[in-house]
Amino acid sequence: MLSKTKVLAAALAFSVVGAVSGCSTNDEGTDRWATTQNTNVAIDWDKVNEAYKLAEGPEDLEKRINEIYEGDEIISIAVHDQEDKTQIVTGFFDKNTDGKVDEPEKIFTMKRVPSGEGGATVQTTGHGAYYGYHSPMMSIMTGMLMGHMLSSMFMPGYSPMYRQGYTTPASRVSSLGSQRASHRAANPGKYSRSNSGRSYGSPSSSGRSSGGGRSGGGRFGLSRAGRTVRPTRLTA
């Protein structure tokens, strides 16, 4: 009787260990996937800010930003105007293709705020894997070289164009991908590293890894919440 009890106990112990081991393996696999998706492609924030400054409109901005981004994913854009000439631009990965900005999908926000007669400021903040990038205020003044998306706010009789909001249509994602592929093929020197969103992180000339989604572009970034924003090493 005692022998049978020991055998039963051993069998139960084995099944419990096996179940725990199986759960651990699944969790580990999920964690590896979660920490490698959209987290290790550095963004040149200087170029992103310049793209906004020169964009003729949301569709032009989408095109410019996706040519800057070197990962596999397509960045969608949402634009919302407020009555006081404030404009909020959000870049996001539209993973569920619903044409809406969900909080976990956010990459960055740009906020344009009027600063008096003939002026405005723009500030960019990173989200998600890019949390930690917080740009200084970029001053925009009448007479500067800029695209219609910004310069229109200085025109007499200005009326906010995107009060109802603009968001990259899901149907446009495919054409943005094709445009970017053509741009990369025509400008191979701009993309010296793999275009895969999961293969960055090769050592730089200084011996440190140059990957990392939290990198900022050039010197256009500050530390926030105790985290240091290192300049990106992407080349134009």
mmCIF file of the C-alpha atoms, coordinates in Angstrom:
data_MODEL
# 
_entry.id   MODEL 
# 
loop_
_atom_site.group_PDB 
_atom_site.id 
_atom_site.type_symbol 
_atom_site.label_atom_id 
_atom_site.label_alt_id 
_atom_site.label_comp_id 
_atom_site.label_asym_id 
_atom_site.label_entity_id 
_atom_site.label_seq_id 
_atom_site.pdbx_PDB_ins_code 
_atom_site.Cartn_x 
_atom_site.Cartn_y 
_atom_site.Cartn_z 
_atom_site.occupancy 
_atom_site.B_iso_or_equiv 
_atom_site.pdbx_formal_charge 
_atom_site.auth_seq_id 
_atom_site.auth_comp_id 
_atom_site.auth_asym_id 
_atom_site.auth_atom_id 
_atom_site.pdbx_PDB_model_num 
ATOM 1   C CA . MET A 1 1   ? 0.000   0.000  0.000   1.00 0.00 ? 1   MET A CA 1 
ATOM 2   C CA . LEU A 1 2   ? 2.812   2.384  0.922   1.00 0.00 ? 2   LEU A CA 1 
ATOM 3   C CA . SER A 1 3   ? 4.581   1.594  -2.328  1.00 0.00 ? 3   SER A CA 1 
ATOM 4   C CA . LYS A 1 4   ? 1.484   2.470  -4.348  1.00 0.00 ? 4   LYS A CA 1 
ATOM 5   C CA . THR A 1 5   ? 1.137   5.761  -2.465  1.00 0.00 ? 5   THR A CA 1 
ATOM 6   C CA . LYS A 1 6   ? 4.737   6.697  -3.251  1.00 0.00 ? 6   LYS A CA 1 
ATOM 7   C CA . VAL A 1 7   ? 4.265   5.866  -6.928  1.00 0.00 ? 7   VAL A CA 1 
ATOM 8   C CA . LEU A 1 8   ? 1.106   7.999  -7.105  1.00 0.00 ? 8   LEU A CA 1 
ATOM 9   C CA . ALA A 1 9   ? 2.824   10.916 -5.372  1.00 0.00 ? 9   ALA A CA 1 
ATOM 10  C CA . ALA A 1 10  ? 5.777   10.705 -7.733  1.00 0.00 ? 10  ALA A CA 1 
ATOM 11  C CA . ALA A 1 11  ? 3.461   10.664 -10.749 1.00 0.00 ? 11  ALA A CA 1 
ATOM 12  C CA . LEU A 1 12  ? 1.583   13.757 -9.519  1.00 0.00 ? 12  LEU A CA 1 
ATOM 13  C CA . ALA A 1 13  ? 4.841   15.595 -8.824  1.00 0.00 ? 13  ALA A CA 1 
ATOM 14  C CA . PHE A 1 14  ? 6.104   14.791 -12.325 1.00 0.00 ? 14  PHE A CA 1 
ATOM 15  C CA . SER A 1 15  ? 2.908   16.088 -13.954 1.00 0.00 ? 15  SER A CA 1 
ATOM 16  C CA . VAL A 1 16  ? 3.021   19.357 -11.956 1.00 0.00 ? 16  VAL A CA 1 
ATOM 17  C CA . VAL A 1 17  ? 6.675   19.968 -12.859 1.00 0.00 ? 17  VAL A CA 1 
ATOM 18  C CA . GLY A 1 18  ? 5.909   19.232 -16.504 1.00 0.00 ? 18  GLY A CA 1 
ATOM 19  C CA . ALA A 1 19  ? 3.008   21.709 -16.526 1.00 0.00 ? 19  ALA A CA 1 
ATOM 20  C CA . VAL A 1 20  ? 5.069   24.467 -14.889 1.00 0.00 ? 20  VAL A CA 1 
ATOM 21  C CA . SER A 1 21  ? 7.918   23.839 -17.311 1.00 0.00 ? 21  SER A CA 1 
ATOM 22  C CA . GLY A 1 22  ? 5.545   24.085 -20.274 1.00 0.00 ? 22  GLY A CA 1 
ATOM 23  C CA . CYS A 1 23  ? 4.101   27.397 -19.061 1.00 0.00 ? 23  CYS A CA 1 
ATOM 24  C CA . SER A 1 24  ? 7.586   28.817 -18.515 1.00 0.00 ? 24  SER A CA 1 
ATOM 25  C CA . THR A 1 25  ? 8.606   27.967 -22.062 1.00 0.00 ? 25  THR A CA 1 
ATOM 26  C CA . ASN A 1 26  ? 5.531   29.636 -23.544 1.00 0.00 ? 26  ASN A CA 1 
ATOM 27  C CA . ASP A 1 27  ? 6.003   32.768 -21.468 1.00 0.00 ? 27  ASP A CA 1 
ATOM 28  C CA . GLU A 1 28  ? 9.646   33.001 -22.445 1.00 0.00 ? 28  GLU A CA 1 
ATOM 29  C CA . GLY A 1 29  ? 8.776   32.722 -26.127 1.00 0.00 ? 29  GLY A CA 1 
ATOM 30  C CA . THR A 1 30  ? 6.114   35.442 -25.803 1.00 0.00 ? 30  THR A CA 1 
ATOM 31  C CA . ASP A 1 31  ? 8.532   37.717 -23.950 1.00 0.00 ? 31  ASP A CA 1 
ATOM 32  C CA . ARG A 1 32  ? 11.204  37.336 -26.613 1.00 0.00 ? 32  ARG A CA 1 
ATOM 33  C CA . TRP A 1 33  ? 8.689   38.251 -29.316 1.00 0.00 ? 33  TRP A CA 1 
ATOM 34  C CA . ALA A 1 34  ? 7.315   41.184 -27.365 1.00 0.00 ? 34  ALA A CA 1 
ATOM 35  C CA . THR A 1 35  ? 10.714  42.688 -26.652 1.00 0.00 ? 35  THR A CA 1 
ATOM 36  C CA . THR A 1 36  ? 11.998  42.433 -30.199 1.00 0.00 ? 36  THR A CA 1 
ATOM 37  C CA . GLN A 1 37  ? 9.062   43.831 -32.148 1.00 0.00 ? 37  GLN A CA 1 
ATOM 38  C CA . ASN A 1 38  ? 9.317   47.552 -32.969 1.00 0.00 ? 38  ASN A CA 1 
ATOM 39  C CA . THR A 1 39  ? 11.902  48.178 -30.238 1.00 0.00 ? 39  THR A CA 1 
ATOM 40  C CA . ASN A 1 40  ? 15.315  48.141 -31.851 1.00 0.00 ? 40  ASN A CA 1 
ATOM 41  C CA . VAL A 1 41  ? 15.098  50.441 -34.873 1.00 0.00 ? 41  VAL A CA 1 
ATOM 42  C CA . ALA A 1 42  ? 16.677  53.797 -34.087 1.00 0.00 ? 42  ALA A CA 1 
ATOM 43  C CA . ILE A 1 43  ? 14.822  56.847 -35.395 1.00 0.00 ? 43  ILE A CA 1 
ATOM 44  C CA . ASP A 1 44  ? 16.684  59.968 -36.490 1.00 0.00 ? 44  ASP A CA 1 
ATOM 45  C CA . TRP A 1 45  ? 14.541  62.504 -34.670 1.00 0.00 ? 45  TRP A CA 1 
ATOM 46  C CA . ASP A 1 46  ? 16.256  65.487 -36.284 1.00 0.00 ? 46  ASP A CA 1 
ATOM 47  C CA . LYS A 1 47  ? 15.077  64.216 -39.668 1.00 0.00 ? 47  LYS A CA 1 
ATOM 48  C CA . VAL A 1 48  ? 11.567  63.532 -38.380 1.00 0.00 ? 48  VAL A CA 1 
ATOM 49  C CA . ASN A 1 49  ? 11.275  67.082 -37.033 1.00 0.00 ? 49  ASN A CA 1 
ATOM 50  C CA . GLU A 1 50  ? 12.641  68.493 -40.279 1.00 0.00 ? 50  GLU A CA 1 
ATOM 51  C CA . ALA A 1 51  ? 10.119  66.393 -42.224 1.00 0.00 ? 51  ALA A CA 1 
ATOM 52  C CA . TYR A 1 52  ? 7.271   68.015 -40.304 1.00 0.00 ? 52  TYR A CA 1 
ATOM 53  C CA . LYS A 1 53  ? 8.738   71.444 -40.888 1.00 0.00 ? 53  LYS A CA 1 
ATOM 54  C CA . LEU A 1 54  ? 8.875   70.905 -44.670 1.00 0.00 ? 54  LEU A CA 1 
ATOM 55  C CA . ALA A 1 55  ? 5.755   68.771 -45.229 1.00 0.00 ? 55  ALA A CA 1 
ATOM 56  C CA . GLU A 1 56  ? 3.100   70.081 -47.608 1.00 0.00 ? 56  GLU A CA 1 
ATOM 57  C CA . GLY A 1 57  ? 0.389   68.108 -45.816 1.00 0.00 ? 57  GLY A CA 1 
ATOM 58  C CA . PRO A 1 58  ? -0.333  64.848 -43.958 1.00 0.00 ? 58  PRO A CA 1 
ATOM 59  C CA . GLU A 1 59  ? 0.208   62.606 -46.986 1.00 0.00 ? 59  GLU A CA 1 
ATOM 60  C CA . ASP A 1 60  ? 3.540   64.251 -47.736 1.00 0.00 ? 60  ASP A CA 1 
ATOM 61  C CA . LEU A 1 61  ? 4.517   63.879 -44.068 1.00 0.00 ? 61  LEU A CA 1 
ATOM 62  C CA . GLU A 1 62  ? 3.627   60.160 -44.138 1.00 0.00 ? 62  GLU A CA 1 
ATOM 63  C CA . LYS A 1 63  ? 5.843   59.662 -47.147 1.00 0.00 ? 63  LYS A CA 1 
ATOM 64  C CA . ARG A 1 64  ? 8.771   61.592 -45.672 1.00 0.00 ? 64  ARG A CA 1 
ATOM 65  C CA . ILE A 1 65  ? 8.667   59.856 -42.294 1.00 0.00 ? 65  ILE A CA 1 
ATOM 66  C CA . ASN A 1 66  ? 8.446   56.373 -43.781 1.00 0.00 ? 66  ASN A CA 1 
ATOM 67  C CA . GLU A 1 67  ? 11.471  57.138 -45.942 1.00 0.00 ? 67  GLU A CA 1 
ATOM 68  C CA . ILE A 1 68  ? 13.340  58.099 -42.761 1.00 0.00 ? 68  ILE A CA 1 
ATOM 69  C CA . TYR A 1 69  ? 12.257  55.044 -40.748 1.00 0.00 ? 69  TYR A CA 1 
ATOM 70  C CA . GLU A 1 70  ? 14.452  52.027 -41.526 1.00 0.00 ? 70  GLU A CA 1 
ATOM 71  C CA . GLY A 1 71  ? 12.318  49.268 -40.045 1.00 0.00 ? 71  GLY A CA 1 
ATOM 72  C CA . ASP A 1 72  ? 9.856   46.985 -41.820 1.00 0.00 ? 72  ASP A CA 1 
ATOM 73  C CA . GLU A 1 73  ? 6.696   48.509 -40.358 1.00 0.00 ? 73  GLU A CA 1 
ATOM 74  C CA . ILE A 1 74  ? 4.753   51.380 -41.926 1.00 0.00 ? 74  ILE A CA 1 
ATOM 75  C CA . ILE A 1 75  ? 4.242   54.466 -39.766 1.00 0.00 ? 75  ILE A CA 1 
ATOM 76  C CA . SER A 1 76  ? 0.734   55.926 -39.951 1.00 0.00 ? 76  SER A CA 1 
ATOM 77  C CA . ILE A 1 77  ? -0.010  59.573 -39.173 1.00 0.00 ? 77  ILE A CA 1 
ATOM 78  C CA . ALA A 1 78  ? -2.908  61.220 -37.349 1.00 0.00 ? 78  ALA A CA 1 
ATOM 79  C CA . VAL A 1 79  ? -3.396  65.010 -37.457 1.00 0.00 ? 79  VAL A CA 1 
ATOM 80  C CA . HIS A 1 80  ? -5.807  67.005 -35.328 1.00 0.00 ? 80  HIS A CA 1 
ATOM 81  C CA . ASP A 1 81  ? -6.222  70.806 -35.376 1.00 0.00 ? 81  ASP A CA 1 
ATOM 82  C CA . GLN A 1 82  ? -7.637  72.870 -32.540 1.00 0.00 ? 82  GLN A CA 1 
ATOM 83  C CA . GLU A 1 83  ? -9.271  76.280 -32.810 1.00 0.00 ? 83  GLU A CA 1 
ATOM 84  C CA . ASP A 1 84  ? -6.315  78.217 -31.381 1.00 0.00 ? 84  ASP A CA 1 
ATOM 85  C CA . LYS A 1 85  ? -3.962  77.028 -34.197 1.00 0.00 ? 85  LYS A CA 1 
ATOM 86  C CA . THR A 1 86  ? -2.612  74.249 -32.014 1.00 0.00 ? 86  THR A CA 1 
ATOM 87  C CA . GLN A 1 87  ? -1.908  71.123 -34.054 1.00 0.00 ? 87  GLN A CA 1 
ATOM 88  C CA . ILE A 1 88  ? -1.176  67.630 -32.758 1.00 0.00 ? 88  ILE A CA 1 
ATOM 89  C CA . VAL A 1 89  ? 0.476   65.067 -35.027 1.00 0.00 ? 89  VAL A CA 1 
ATOM 90  C CA . THR A 1 90  ? 0.772   61.455 -33.896 1.00 0.00 ? 90  THR A CA 1 
ATOM 91  C CA . GLY A 1 91  ? 2.908   58.771 -35.518 1.00 0.00 ? 91  GLY A CA 1 
ATOM 92  C CA . PHE A 1 92  ? 1.792   55.197 -34.820 1.00 0.00 ? 92  PHE A CA 1 
ATOM 93  C CA . PHE A 1 93  ? 1.943   51.585 -35.982 1.00 0.00 ? 93  PHE A CA 1 
ATOM 94  C CA . ASP A 1 94  ? -1.632  50.772 -37.024 1.00 0.00 ? 94  ASP A CA 1 
ATOM 95  C CA . LYS A 1 95  ? -1.306  47.106 -36.066 1.00 0.00 ? 95  LYS A CA 1 
ATOM 96  C CA . ASN A 1 96  ? -5.033  46.335 -36.140 1.00 0.00 ? 96  ASN A CA 1 
ATOM 97  C CA . THR A 1 97  ? -5.587  48.402 -39.334 1.00 0.00 ? 97  THR A CA 1 
ATOM 98  C CA . ASP A 1 98  ? -8.608  50.177 -37.868 1.00 0.00 ? 98  ASP A CA 1 
ATOM 99  C CA . GLY A 1 99  ? -7.360  53.659 -38.811 1.00 0.00 ? 99  GLY A CA 1 
ATOM 100 C CA . LYS A 1 100 ? -7.394  54.783 -35.184 1.00 0.00 ? 100 LYS A CA 1 
ATOM 101 C CA . VAL A 1 101 ? -4.629  55.666 -32.749 1.00 0.00 ? 101 VAL A CA 1 
ATOM 102 C CA . ASP A 1 102 ? -4.550  53.181 -29.885 1.00 0.00 ? 102 ASP A CA 1 
ATOM 103 C CA . GLU A 1 103 ? -2.281  54.064 -26.987 1.00 0.00 ? 103 GLU A CA 1 
ATOM 104 C CA . PRO A 1 104 ? 0.031   51.005 -27.348 1.00 0.00 ? 104 PRO A CA 1 
ATOM 105 C CA . GLU A 1 105 ? 0.506   51.834 -31.047 1.00 0.00 ? 105 GLU A CA 1 
ATOM 106 C CA . LYS A 1 106 ? 1.914   55.341 -30.492 1.00 0.00 ? 106 LYS A CA 1 
ATOM 107 C CA . ILE A 1 107 ? 5.477   56.107 -31.588 1.00 0.00 ? 107 ILE A CA 1 
ATOM 108 C CA . PHE A 1 108 ? 5.609   59.890 -31.188 1.00 0.00 ? 108 PHE A CA 1 
ATOM 109 C CA . THR A 1 109 ? 3.519   63.031 -30.920 1.00 0.00 ? 109 THR A CA 1 
ATOM 110 C CA . MET A 1 110 ? 4.349   66.481 -32.261 1.00 0.00 ? 110 MET A CA 1 
ATOM 111 C CA . LYS A 1 111 ? 2.571   69.466 -30.768 1.00 0.00 ? 111 LYS A CA 1 
ATOM 112 C CA . ARG A 1 112 ? 2.518   72.835 -32.533 1.00 0.00 ? 112 ARG A CA 1 
ATOM 113 C CA . VAL A 1 113 ? 1.484   75.700 -30.287 1.00 0.00 ? 113 VAL A CA 1 
ATOM 114 C CA . PRO A 1 114 ? 1.155   79.371 -31.345 1.00 0.00 ? 114 PRO A CA 1 
ATOM 115 C CA . SER A 1 115 ? 3.540   81.634 -29.465 1.00 0.00 ? 115 SER A CA 1 
ATOM 116 C CA . GLY A 1 116 ? 2.311   85.097 -30.341 1.00 0.00 ? 116 GLY A CA 1 
ATOM 117 C CA . GLU A 1 117 ? 2.214   87.203 -33.476 1.00 0.00 ? 117 GLU A CA 1 
ATOM 118 C CA . GLY A 1 118 ? 3.879   85.352 -36.352 1.00 0.00 ? 118 GLY A CA 1 
ATOM 119 C CA . GLY A 1 119 ? 5.371   82.541 -34.296 1.00 0.00 ? 119 GLY A CA 1 
ATOM 120 C CA . ALA A 1 120 ? 4.857   79.036 -32.960 1.00 0.00 ? 120 ALA A CA 1 
ATOM 121 C CA . THR A 1 121 ? 6.749   76.299 -31.178 1.00 0.00 ? 121 THR A CA 1 
ATOM 122 C CA . VAL A 1 122 ? 6.894   72.591 -31.973 1.00 0.00 ? 122 VAL A CA 1 
ATOM 123 C CA . GLN A 1 123 ? 7.890   69.847 -29.563 1.00 0.00 ? 123 GLN A CA 1 
ATOM 124 C CA . THR A 1 124 ? 8.193   66.105 -30.219 1.00 0.00 ? 124 THR A CA 1 
ATOM 125 C CA . THR A 1 125 ? 7.787   63.372 -27.616 1.00 0.00 ? 125 THR A CA 1 
ATOM 126 C CA . GLY A 1 126 ? 8.474   59.651 -28.046 1.00 0.00 ? 126 GLY A CA 1 
ATOM 127 C CA . HIS A 1 127 ? 6.153   56.897 -26.837 1.00 0.00 ? 127 HIS A CA 1 
ATOM 128 C CA . GLY A 1 128 ? 6.319   53.178 -26.239 1.00 0.00 ? 128 GLY A CA 1 
ATOM 129 C CA . ALA A 1 129 ? 9.676   51.781 -27.319 1.00 0.00 ? 129 ALA A CA 1 
ATOM 130 C CA . TYR A 1 130 ? 10.759  55.374 -28.035 1.00 0.00 ? 130 TYR A CA 1 
ATOM 131 C CA . TYR A 1 131 ? 9.829   56.706 -24.624 1.00 0.00 ? 131 TYR A CA 1 
ATOM 132 C CA . GLY A 1 132 ? 12.592  58.922 -23.322 1.00 0.00 ? 132 GLY A CA 1 
ATOM 133 C CA . TYR A 1 133 ? 12.921  61.171 -26.371 1.00 0.00 ? 133 TYR A CA 1 
ATOM 134 C CA . HIS A 1 134 ? 11.739  64.663 -25.533 1.00 0.00 ? 134 HIS A CA 1 
ATOM 135 C CA . SER A 1 135 ? 12.883  67.365 -27.922 1.00 0.00 ? 135 SER A CA 1 
ATOM 136 C CA . PRO A 1 136 ? 13.626  70.965 -27.045 1.00 0.00 ? 136 PRO A CA 1 
ATOM 137 C CA . MET A 1 137 ? 11.131  73.533 -28.338 1.00 0.00 ? 137 MET A CA 1 
ATOM 138 C CA . MET A 1 138 ? 11.615  74.217 -32.035 1.00 0.00 ? 138 MET A CA 1 
ATOM 139 C CA . SER A 1 139 ? 10.733  77.811 -32.926 1.00 0.00 ? 139 SER A CA 1 
ATOM 140 C CA . ILE A 1 140 ? 8.760   78.447 -36.108 1.00 0.00 ? 140 ILE A CA 1 
ATOM 141 C CA . MET A 1 141 ? 8.585   82.019 -37.396 1.00 0.00 ? 141 MET A CA 1 
ATOM 142 C CA . THR A 1 142 ? 7.029   83.776 -40.351 1.00 0.00 ? 142 THR A CA 1 
ATOM 143 C CA . GLY A 1 143 ? 9.474   83.917 -43.239 1.00 0.00 ? 143 GLY A CA 1 
ATOM 144 C CA . MET A 1 144 ? 11.229  80.642 -42.450 1.00 0.00 ? 144 MET A CA 1 
ATOM 145 C CA . LEU A 1 145 ? 11.537  77.956 -45.107 1.00 0.00 ? 145 LEU A CA 1 
ATOM 146 C CA . MET A 1 146 ? 8.688   75.545 -44.378 1.00 0.00 ? 146 MET A CA 1 
ATOM 147 C CA . GLY A 1 147 ? 6.002   73.528 -46.098 1.00 0.00 ? 147 GLY A CA 1 
ATOM 148 C CA . HIS A 1 148 ? 2.324   74.347 -46.355 1.00 0.00 ? 148 HIS A CA 1 
ATOM 149 C CA . MET A 1 149 ? 1.427   72.190 -43.352 1.00 0.00 ? 149 MET A CA 1 
ATOM 150 C CA . LEU A 1 150 ? 3.125   74.726 -41.055 1.00 0.00 ? 150 LEU A CA 1 
ATOM 151 C CA . SER A 1 151 ? 3.178   77.912 -43.120 1.00 0.00 ? 151 SER A CA 1 
ATOM 152 C CA . SER A 1 152 ? -0.618  77.906 -43.607 1.00 0.00 ? 152 SER A CA 1 
ATOM 153 C CA . MET A 1 153 ? -1.108  78.938 -39.983 1.00 0.00 ? 153 MET A CA 1 
ATOM 154 C CA . PHE A 1 154 ? 0.527   82.283 -40.759 1.00 0.00 ? 154 PHE A CA 1 
ATOM 155 C CA . MET A 1 155 ? -1.775  83.078 -43.682 1.00 0.00 ? 155 MET A CA 1 
ATOM 156 C CA . PRO A 1 156 ? -4.488  85.745 -43.315 1.00 0.00 ? 156 PRO A CA 1 
ATOM 157 C CA . GLY A 1 157 ? -7.873  84.217 -42.635 1.00 0.00 ? 157 GLY A CA 1 
ATOM 158 C CA . TYR A 1 158 ? -6.350  80.918 -41.548 1.00 0.00 ? 158 TYR A CA 1 
ATOM 159 C CA . SER A 1 159 ? -8.910  78.254 -40.702 1.00 0.00 ? 159 SER A CA 1 
ATOM 160 C CA . PRO A 1 160 ? -7.905  74.907 -39.158 1.00 0.00 ? 160 PRO A CA 1 
ATOM 161 C CA . MET A 1 161 ? -8.047  72.259 -41.887 1.00 0.00 ? 161 MET A CA 1 
ATOM 162 C CA . TYR A 1 162 ? -8.025  69.136 -39.714 1.00 0.00 ? 162 TYR A CA 1 
ATOM 163 C CA . ARG A 1 163 ? -10.549 69.872 -36.993 1.00 0.00 ? 163 ARG A CA 1 
ATOM 164 C CA . GLN A 1 164 ? -12.280 66.598 -37.861 1.00 0.00 ? 164 GLN A CA 1 
ATOM 165 C CA . GLY A 1 165 ? -8.897  64.918 -37.900 1.00 0.00 ? 165 GLY A CA 1 
ATOM 166 C CA . TYR A 1 166 ? -6.875  63.092 -40.533 1.00 0.00 ? 166 TYR A CA 1 
ATOM 167 C CA . THR A 1 167 ? -5.590  59.544 -40.125 1.00 0.00 ? 167 THR A CA 1 
ATOM 168 C CA . THR A 1 168 ? -3.649  57.455 -42.631 1.00 0.00 ? 168 THR A CA 1 
ATOM 169 C CA . PRO A 1 169 ? -6.254  55.207 -44.277 1.00 0.00 ? 169 PRO A CA 1 
ATOM 170 C CA . ALA A 1 170 ? -5.536  51.488 -43.982 1.00 0.00 ? 170 ALA A CA 1 
ATOM 171 C CA . SER A 1 171 ? -5.878  51.331 -47.774 1.00 0.00 ? 171 SER A CA 1 
ATOM 172 C CA . ARG A 1 172 ? -2.913  53.701 -48.133 1.00 0.00 ? 172 ARG A CA 1 
ATOM 173 C CA . VAL A 1 173 ? -0.468  51.581 -46.120 1.00 0.00 ? 173 VAL A CA 1 
ATOM 174 C CA . SER A 1 174 ? 0.333   49.325 -49.067 1.00 0.00 ? 174 SER A CA 1 
ATOM 175 C CA . SER A 1 175 ? 1.131   52.250 -51.393 1.00 0.00 ? 175 SER A CA 1 
ATOM 176 C CA . LEU A 1 176 ? 3.327   53.830 -48.708 1.00 0.00 ? 176 LEU A CA 1 
ATOM 177 C CA . GLY A 1 177 ? 5.239   50.553 -48.511 1.00 0.00 ? 177 GLY A CA 1 
ATOM 178 C CA . SER A 1 178 ? 5.710   50.499 -52.290 1.00 0.00 ? 178 SER A CA 1 
ATOM 179 C CA . GLN A 1 179 ? 6.869   54.132 -52.345 1.00 0.00 ? 179 GLN A CA 1 
ATOM 180 C CA . ARG A 1 180 ? 9.361   53.460 -49.582 1.00 0.00 ? 180 ARG A CA 1 
ATOM 181 C CA . ALA A 1 181 ? 10.678  50.328 -51.290 1.00 0.00 ? 181 ALA A CA 1 
ATOM 182 C CA . SER A 1 182 ? 11.297  52.346 -54.466 1.00 0.00 ? 182 SER A CA 1 
ATOM 183 C CA . HIS A 1 183 ? 13.015  55.077 -52.459 1.00 0.00 ? 183 HIS A CA 1 
ATOM 184 C CA . ARG A 1 184 ? 15.297  52.564 -50.737 1.00 0.00 ? 184 ARG A CA 1 
ATOM 185 C CA . ALA A 1 185 ? 16.182  50.925 -54.037 1.00 0.00 ? 185 ALA A CA 1 
ATOM 186 C CA . ALA A 1 186 ? 17.028  54.310 -55.558 1.00 0.00 ? 186 ALA A CA 1 
ATOM 187 C CA . ASN A 1 187 ? 19.041  55.457 -52.513 1.00 0.00 ? 187 ASN A CA 1 
ATOM 188 C CA . PRO A 1 188 ? 20.934  52.409 -51.219 1.00 0.00 ? 188 PRO A CA 1 
ATOM 189 C CA . GLY A 1 189 ? 23.571  54.588 -49.557 1.00 0.00 ? 189 GLY A CA 1 
ATOM 190 C CA . LYS A 1 190 ? 20.988  55.856 -47.075 1.00 0.00 ? 190 LYS A CA 1 
ATOM 191 C CA . TYR A 1 191 ? 20.298  52.360 -45.829 1.00 0.00 ? 191 TYR A CA 1 
ATOM 192 C CA . SER A 1 192 ? 23.673  50.888 -44.978 1.00 0.00 ? 192 SER A CA 1 
ATOM 193 C CA . ARG A 1 193 ? 22.182  48.497 -42.455 1.00 0.00 ? 193 ARG A CA 1 
ATOM 194 C CA . SER A 1 194 ? 19.506  45.838 -42.858 1.00 0.00 ? 194 SER A CA 1 
ATOM 195 C CA . ASN A 1 195 ? 15.996  47.115 -43.435 1.00 0.00 ? 195 ASN A CA 1 
ATOM 196 C CA . SER A 1 196 ? 14.634  44.488 -41.055 1.00 0.00 ? 196 SER A CA 1 
ATOM 197 C CA . GLY A 1 197 ? 13.082  45.960 -37.937 1.00 0.00 ? 197 GLY A CA 1 
ATOM 198 C CA . ARG A 1 198 ? 14.670  43.186 -35.878 1.00 0.00 ? 198 ARG A CA 1 
ATOM 199 C CA . SER A 1 199 ? 18.304  43.156 -36.893 1.00 0.00 ? 199 SER A CA 1 
ATOM 200 C CA . TYR A 1 200 ? 19.813  46.423 -35.667 1.00 0.00 ? 200 TYR A CA 1 
ATOM 201 C CA . GLY A 1 201 ? 22.422  46.770 -32.972 1.00 0.00 ? 201 GLY A CA 1 
ATOM 202 C CA . SER A 1 202 ? 25.743  46.217 -34.763 1.00 0.00 ? 202 SER A CA 1 
ATOM 203 C CA . PRO A 1 203 ? 28.706  47.806 -32.952 1.00 0.00 ? 203 PRO A CA 1 
ATOM 204 C CA . SER A 1 204 ? 29.585  51.350 -33.891 1.00 0.00 ? 204 SER A CA 1 
ATOM 205 C CA . SER A 1 205 ? 33.080  52.681 -34.465 1.00 0.00 ? 205 SER A CA 1 
ATOM 206 C CA . SER A 1 206 ? 33.254  53.570 -30.768 1.00 0.00 ? 206 SER A CA 1 
ATOM 207 C CA . GLY A 1 207 ? 32.617  49.956 -29.825 1.00 0.00 ? 207 GLY A CA 1 
ATOM 208 C CA . ARG A 1 208 ? 29.116  50.529 -28.431 1.00 0.00 ? 208 ARG A CA 1 
ATOM 209 C CA . SER A 1 209 ? 25.892  49.247 -29.895 1.00 0.00 ? 209 SER A CA 1 
ATOM 210 C CA . SER A 1 210 ? 24.209  51.759 -32.183 1.00 0.00 ? 210 SER A CA 1 
ATOM 211 C CA . GLY A 1 211 ? 20.781  50.164 -32.216 1.00 0.00 ? 211 GLY A CA 1 
ATOM 212 C CA . GLY A 1 212 ? 17.999  50.795 -29.765 1.00 0.00 ? 212 GLY A CA 1 
ATOM 213 C CA . GLY A 1 213 ? 14.596  52.318 -30.425 1.00 0.00 ? 213 GLY A CA 1 
ATOM 214 C CA . ARG A 1 214 ? 15.156  54.871 -27.691 1.00 0.00 ? 214 ARG A CA 1 
ATOM 215 C CA . SER A 1 215 ? 17.919  56.699 -29.536 1.00 0.00 ? 215 SER A CA 1 
ATOM 216 C CA . GLY A 1 216 ? 17.437  60.321 -30.551 1.00 0.00 ? 216 GLY A CA 1 
ATOM 217 C CA . GLY A 1 217 ? 18.708  61.989 -33.698 1.00 0.00 ? 217 GLY A CA 1 
ATOM 218 C CA . GLY A 1 218 ? 21.899  64.051 -33.596 1.00 0.00 ? 218 GLY A CA 1 
ATOM 219 C CA . ARG A 1 219 ? 21.854  66.289 -30.523 1.00 0.00 ? 219 ARG A CA 1 
ATOM 220 C CA . PHE A 1 220 ? 18.148  67.046 -30.823 1.00 0.00 ? 220 PHE A CA 1 
ATOM 221 C CA . GLY A 1 221 ? 17.070  65.315 -27.633 1.00 0.00 ? 221 GLY A CA 1 
ATOM 222 C CA . LEU A 1 222 ? 17.093  65.548 -23.866 1.00 0.00 ? 222 LEU A CA 1 
ATOM 223 C CA . SER A 1 223 ? 16.998  63.055 -21.027 1.00 0.00 ? 223 SER A CA 1 
ATOM 224 C CA . ARG A 1 224 ? 13.701  62.582 -19.269 1.00 0.00 ? 224 ARG A CA 1 
ATOM 225 C CA . ALA A 1 225 ? 12.584  60.730 -16.160 1.00 0.00 ? 225 ALA A CA 1 
ATOM 226 C CA . GLY A 1 226 ? 16.158  59.791 -15.345 1.00 0.00 ? 226 GLY A CA 1 
ATOM 227 C CA . ARG A 1 227 ? 16.816  58.229 -18.744 1.00 0.00 ? 227 ARG A CA 1 
ATOM 228 C CA . THR A 1 228 ? 19.577  59.452 -21.022 1.00 0.00 ? 228 THR A CA 1 
ATOM 229 C CA . VAL A 1 229 ? 18.777  59.853 -24.719 1.00 0.00 ? 229 VAL A CA 1 
ATOM 230 C CA . ARG A 1 230 ? 21.784  58.901 -26.787 1.00 0.00 ? 230 ARG A CA 1 
ATOM 231 C CA . PRO A 1 231 ? 22.224  60.398 -30.267 1.00 0.00 ? 231 PRO A CA 1 
ATOM 232 C CA . THR A 1 232 ? 21.488  58.101 -33.169 1.00 0.00 ? 232 THR A CA 1 
ATOM 233 C CA . ARG A 1 233 ? 24.229  57.099 -35.569 1.00 0.00 ? 233 ARG A CA 1 
ATOM 234 C CA . LEU A 1 234 ? 22.116  56.735 -38.685 1.00 0.00 ? 234 LEU A CA 1 
ATOM 235 C CA . THR A 1 235 ? 23.523  58.470 -41.733 1.00 0.00 ? 235 THR A CA 1 
ATOM 236 C CA . ALA A 1 236 ? 21.546  60.432 -44.281 1.00 0.00 ? 236 ALA A CA 1 
# 
